[in-house]
Amino acid sequence: MILITALLCVAFFVSLPLFIITKNGALEGVTITLGITLYHFVMRLAVGYIVNSIMKNKANHNSFWFKEKRFEKKLYKLLRVRKWKKHLPTYSPEAFDITQKNVAEIIGATCQAEIVHEIITVLSLLPITLIPFLGGAVAFILTSILAALVDCLFVILQRYNRPRLIKTLVREKKGK
């Protein structure tokens, strides 16, 4: 992800002055697309870094925010989360690796990942505010909404997995 972000950065900062000099319409579209894509990558990396710096996977999973809500089990069954969850990529697989972390640490990581993706979901909609200045409403709205929906999948994944991990933690504590 860092490499892709670096490549997007180079491409954007090459295309921007070229567009400014040439005023080429096609180059304008390329520059805007690169800029929006760069925003989404940089924003995701920044949010992850900031939240990790603050939380350090130490969230209280017993707080109201992280508690499983009454409707969630039915929603997860309806969405068939169990079938697709294994296909989502993980930015830091080691944070969720049962061979490297204990269950309590993994639960903390699920809380932190949920917060990260909730913030990203909201920030994914921010490019829509550029429509009055740059036009391209359809492109801005579609990319923003699709990006937000993808991050909602990651929120759902964390919320789906956490109750199972908590049950495991409770069993471990009873066994001691």
BELHU-V515439 format. One record per helix or strand of 2 or more residues. SS is the DSSP state (A for helix, B for strand). FROM is the first residue (numbers start at 1). TO is the last residue. If there is no record, write none. Layout:
BEGIN
SS_FROM_TO, SS_FROM_TO
END
This chain:
BEGIN
A_2_22, A_25_55, A_64_66, A_72_79, A_81_87, A_93_96, A_103_124, A_126_134, A_137_175
END
